[in-house]
Structure formats: structure tokens, C-alpha cells
Amino acid sequence: MKNFAIGIDLGGTNLKGIIMEGDGSFRHLTRVPTGGQEGGTKVLENILTLIEKLLKKEGSSESCIGVGLGTPGFVDDDGTVLGGAENLPGWKGTNIYDPIMQQFGLKTTATNDVTITALAEAKYGAGKGIKNMVCFALGTGIGGGIVINGKVYKGSHGMAGEIGHIMVDPNGLPCTCGHKGCVEQYASATGIVNLAKMLAMKFESDIPSTLKRIALETPESLSAKLVYDYAKDSDPFGQYINEIACEKLAHAIGIIINTLSPDRVILGGGVMKAGHIILDTVARHIPKYCWQQLWELCDLVESELGEDAGAIGAAALAFEEIEVEVHV
Amino acid sequence: MKNFAIGIDLGGTNLKGIIMEGDGSFRHLTRVPTGGQEGGTKVLENILTLIEKLLKKEGSSESCIGVGLGTPGFVDDDGTVLGGAENLPGWKGTNIYDPIMQQFGLKTTATNDVTITALAEAKYGAGKGIKNMVCFALGTGIGGGIVINGKVYKGSHGMAGEIGHIMVDPNGLPCTCGHKGCVEQYASATGIVNLAKMLAMKFESDIPSTLKRIALETPESLSAKLVYDYAKDSDPFGQYINEIACEKLAHAIGIIINTLSPDRVILGGGVMKAGHIILDTVARHIPKYCWQQLWELCDLVESELGEDAGAIGAAALAFEEIEVEVHV
């Protein structure tokens, strides 16, 4: 029987698990509630139950090389959640590796959920065959995943890739991290909605803007999707917000290009459902923020894998990190 | 006889060459003029003559694994200089690898001069034993070297590490690269002198400043060393310039920390002769620009190797990249 890994994607709402072989083929996609509001112990319990379910479906754990897990926040080398997972109260401080070893005799490797999404894209999606790449996940915040020499780069303490907090304007908007002008305050879903709320009063144009009216009259109905629906429909206020969001994102991407000279930058996450308008606008602004030569050597593309990317990447991480330990 | 590599550091004034063994011990340090003003062909000729001299001193090329070269600018995978070496007219477009292979039968690997300095620091200097680190070389400009998993990271096209052009202020000072607000316009030797020239008129303080008087009366006598001599001697204008330069540098370092979460950031280059005043001021400002958790896991230190770092790093690069090719 072929070796397989268990891949688990810990989301704010659901835990998603798969059994995956080394070639990327997967089976037994299983979803259970995360139980995030019931505290860290409950989340861990639900993870253990999910692993049990998956192994039961598989029939045996004999060929299982281990468990890969993607979680919001950071995980240290011993498997303890260090923080950065503010939407999961009590998850910080939880040790993940020991209980899985105790209950199933399986090694676990865990890292940030965006990092594993980048790994999934690198191995089986928009980054397939690409040596050096960086993935920006434009969601509620902005997360990042870095692939160096075909391998996911987590830094020595599992915490690299905080590219949503690249400060693009030292006098800019206050960020949840305590600093100012982080790129996620402009180009995340939250940032886009905030920009629309903040700028609606000031925005002037000859062409009437329905989006502006919505932002003034029912700001609570705003979403990144709505802003982009209007932007794509030539609404001048929507287009104005798009320009600001994409220019700030281009600044951060330009810094990444100057630093790492990646072969490819991948844009993913919920905001990217808006599609080409973002790619096109960002690409237009990037030349202002990095060396032309480096930009010419770098593609800017959309992510390819859908919402299963997290679980796929988690299993891929297990193959990358756990198999190595066994054979060396 | 033990294997050795030839390491060559191509500087604006001198070519420096060594014979180095895998343990870092080196001999036959040789210096010849670069001949940069006589064009790229002459520079190449001088490199070939230097290799010849070194091999003559060694007596034989039998145990030579190859040549490592550090050069200003970028070099592609085939050994052709792509640019970024503006102070060496005609050097761009020169192929380095083929002539060395033809004349000596030796493989060559070349990369940016700051990158190899970082490699030297990583293997034998301030970064010894450190897995992930970034080196800022504060000289005429600001160069960068990145070490990932103990190996120098050049990117797929040999051009990564342009961290001197991280844009820390989109409305900032114009840079030679055509953009605005690159960190090297503030924290390089050139940047520091320019800040002193620009800000002397505006600077007000209760304590009289000799440096301000010099900047107003004989601006041509300013140097980064002079600014720092006064700053260390409690001159208020010198201290003001130091704060600006170090805060901008801290912004760029903060971005690097958020992105790569390095274990260590090394500051080197001529400006660092000023020593601890820079380390201390930068360290004070960094917390404003990155995640506290990541900064706590990162040291900020001064480079250890002196002016031979380039040649040492070049030879180390040869061991890293050429030996691998031979044995795999």
C-alpha cells in the first residue's frame, strides 16, 4: 500500500481533513465544525476526532507517514501555537503534536494556514514547477506564503511570511498589529470595505456613483465583493477604491520582488474572486516599486486551487517535512 | 593535497584574489588594479591574469574545484553580467564563465559582491552557525545578502537581495533607481551626507552644532564618517541625522523581519565603522516596524569580517555551488 499523509486545514468555521498520497491524489475529504468558540481544548478534541474518522475510513494507519496541519497564527518547533490566531480564543498555547503522537503514534508538522496554501499552490496549483515564489492571500487580512527552492519557507521559528504587515505608509491607517500603514489595511477585504467607508464623503466625480451612495447610506451592507462588482461595472468610486488598494498591494509586492526576486507572485484568497481587475491594476502599479529587470523576470498570476488548497497543502507539508526525518 | 577554490572580489578599485580550502583557511592573498575605467574587456583580462598568478603561486590547478567571483551588479546563470554595475563601464554584457573555462578548464560561479560578503559572514563571521540571516551592507549604496537554510539565496536569476531599494517612503527622496524613498537614500554613506546637506538650513536646536555649521559653510567636506564622529560627540545635528538614517533603516529591516523572520540581521559596510551608535539607534526603532514576536527571535549585530570578506565569500560560493555539481 502506498504511503499517505493526513492533511488538516483548521479554518475559523470548519476543520477539513483529507488522506493524500505523495503524488497529490487525495480521498476521504471530511469536514467537521472547528468549535473555535468553545476554546482551544475543544478545537484540539475535534482535530483528534477528525484524524480518527479519516483513519477509520482508510482502514489502517500502517502506511500513514504523519499529519500535516495548517492553522491561523504561528506554531513553534514543538507544536505549540504561539499566537496570531485571534479569532480562535484559547487556541494560543495549545500543544498539537504531543496529543496526536499519544493517541495515534503519528508525527505531526504544523504551520500557518496561508503558508500551506502557498505550498499547495506551489506543488499542485499556480506555482507548479516554479522554484521561488510568494503567495499573497487576500482575505479578512493578508497572509503570505513563501516558497524557496521549491520548498515552503517558514523561517527558523515557523513564523515567516507576515507580508500583510509590510508597512507601506508610516503615516497610514492604524492596523490591528498596533502599527500604521500595513498593506492589509488597504488590500484585504476588511481594508477595502474600510477604504470605501472612509473615502465616500470625500470622493467627487462627474459620473454618479451608486457605490458611493451605498457607502454613505448603508455602509453596513458594504463588502469587498460589492466594491468590486461596482468597480467592474465602471462605477467611478469602485474604480477609485480599486486603484488605492491595488497600488498599496503593488508597493508591498515590489518590496518582495526587490528582496527575493521570485519567479512568480500568486494572488489568492476571497478578494481575488474579483479576478483580473486586481491582477491588471496591481501589474500596472508594480513598476513604480521595484527594479524593472526583476519585475520582467516575475509573473503575477491568480491562485488555481480552490478551497481545498489548505488541506492539500497540509498533507504536502507532512510529506515534505516528516518523510525527510524518517529517511535521513 | 586538499581541494581548494579561487575566490575573487571585484571592487571598484582593486581585484582581490585568494586560494581557500573548504575549512575557510586561505593563502596567497593577491591584489591587482581592477582597471574599471578601461572597459569590460580589460577587467576580464585582469581577472584572468589574477587567476593565473594565483595558480602559479599554488603551483598546480589539479586540486582546484573552480573559481568564485563577487562583482557589483547581477550575473545570470550563464555568467553574463546583466547590469547594476554602473561604476564599471562596459562590464555589463561581459561573459565571465566561458573565458575562464577556456583558459584554465575551471568552472566559475559568480554573484553580487554584497551577496558573497553575506555568505562569508554566514560561514566564517558574524553569522556562523546561523540558519537564516540577512546582511545589509551600508556603503556608497546599500546592498543586501540573504542566507536561507545556511545557503546564500540569489533567487533564480542571481539578482535577489536588492534591499537597498526597499521603498520606505513613497513620497520620499528621489533615488538613482528612478523611484522615490528607497532606504539607501537615507542610510547609505551617500544618503547620510545628503541628509546633512539638505537639513542643515532647517535644523534648530538650543545647543550649538558644529556639524550644522560645517554642513552650511563647507558642505563638500561632509562624509558619513564626519557626521557620525559628531553624532558620537553629542552634536545635536549629528544625532538628528543619525535618528533619521537609522529609523528609515529600521523600517526596511522591520519589513525583512516580517517577511523572512531571520535569526540574525547583520549590518556591515563602511558606514558601520561608526559602530554601536547605529546598532543601538536602529534597534530602538525596529519595534515600530515589525511583529514584536519576530523581532524578539532576531539578533541585530555588526559584521565581523573586514575587507577580505568579499574574496573569502567568493571562494566559499565556489565550494557551495561547484562542489555540489561535481559530486551529484
Chai-1 contact restraints between the chains, C-beta under 6 A:
chainA,res_idxA,chainB,res_idxB,connection_type,confidence,min_distance_angstrom,max_distance_angstrom,comment,restraint_id
A,K131,B,S156,contact,1.0,0.0,6.0,A-B,restraint_1
A,N132,B,G155,contact,1.0,0.0,6.0,A-B,restraint_2
A,N132,B,S156,contact,1.0,0.0,6.0,A-B,restraint_3
A,I148,B,I148,contact,1.0,0.0,6.0,A-B,restraint_4
A,G155,B,N132,contact,1.0,0.0,6.0,A-B,restraint_5
A,G155,B,S261,contact,1.0,0.0,6.0,A-B,restraint_6
A,S156,B,K131,contact,1.0,0.0,6.0,A-B,restraint_7
A,S156,B,N132,contact,1.0,0.0,6.0,A-B,restraint_8
A,S156,B,D263,contact,1.0,0.0,6.0,A-B,restraint_9
A,H157,B,L297,contact,1.0,0.0,6.0,A-B,restraint_10
A,M159,B,S261,contact,1.0,0.0,6.0,A-B,restraint_11
A,M159,B,L294,contact,1.0,0.0,6.0,A-B,restraint_12
A,A160,B,L260,contact,1.0,0.0,6.0,A-B,restraint_13
A,A160,B,S261,contact,1.0,0.0,6.0,A-B,restraint_14
A,E162,B,N258,contact,1.0,0.0,6.0,A-B,restraint_15
A,E162,B,W291,contact,1.0,0.0,6.0,A-B,restraint_16
A,I163,B,T259,contact,1.0,0.0,6.0,A-B,restraint_17
A,H165,B,N258,contact,1.0,0.0,6.0,A-B,restraint_18
A,I166,B,I255,contact,1.0,0.0,6.0,A-B,restraint_19
A,M167,B,Y289,contact,1.0,0.0,6.0,A-B,restraint_20
A,I255,B,I166,contact,1.0,0.0,6.0,A-B,restraint_21
A,I255,B,I255,contact,1.0,0.0,6.0,A-B,restraint_22
A,N258,B,E162,contact,1.0,0.0,6.0,A-B,restraint_23
A,N258,B,H165,contact,1.0,0.0,6.0,A-B,restraint_24
A,T259,B,I163,contact,1.0,0.0,6.0,A-B,restraint_25
A,L260,B,A160,contact,1.0,0.0,6.0,A-B,restraint_26
A,S261,B,G155,contact,1.0,0.0,6.0,A-B,restraint_27
A,S261,B,M159,contact,1.0,0.0,6.0,A-B,restraint_28
A,S261,B,A160,contact,1.0,0.0,6.0,A-B,restraint_29
A,D263,B,S156,contact,1.0,0.0,6.0,A-B,restraint_30
A,Y289,B,M167,contact,1.0,0.0,6.0,A-B,restraint_31
A,W291,B,E162,contact,1.0,0.0,6.0,A-B,restraint_32
A,L294,B,M159,contact,1.0,0.0,6.0,A-B,restraint_33
A,L297,B,H157,contact,1.0,0.0,6.0,A-B,restraint_34
